[in-house]
Amino acid sequence: MKNILVAILVLASFTSCQEQDKVAFVDNAKVVKEFNKKKDFEAKFQTKIDVFNKKADSLDKAIQIEAQSFQARAAKMNQSKAEQEYQSLLQKKQMQDYQIANEEKMLQAEGQKEIDTLVKQVKAFVKDYGKKNGYTFILGANEAGSVLYGSEDKDITEEVIKALNGDTKQEKEETSKE
């Protein structure tokens, strides 16, 4: 009986000495959405999109004006000359559409590349944050359901956002001092 009691006490002391895993989760989408660098990028990128849209609209208006001018003149032209000018106008429009589509693809690729870079920065930050704060695991909650349920006291999303954006402010201050 005495041996059983000693064994229970030894077992109890071992289990009480074991370190508990520190586990938390963050809402991935919210962290990325609230990342100040992402907000800054989106504002700058919106300017590029606006410039692109104005350029595309002005090229389109110019082609429309040219087409209207052609229609007004076409009635006075012989058929072969009208057909030749129409084909030339059509070819110009196709080239313009091709150019706009290429520029749009390049703009989308640039935007996606920057977003991917920002997501990588967030992941690296969360990893470092977890190490510095003694977490065994930091899970990512997202629409796909990687965390189906998490107790609110385990949600460190706001802490991570504040730390991440605090880090961003420090980077801006250091950059502006240089």
Summary of the structure (lengths in Angstrom):
residues: 178
radius of gyration: 30.7
end to end distance: 73.8
largest distance: 117.5
contacts: 422
relative contact order: 0.16
helix: 79%
strand: 6%
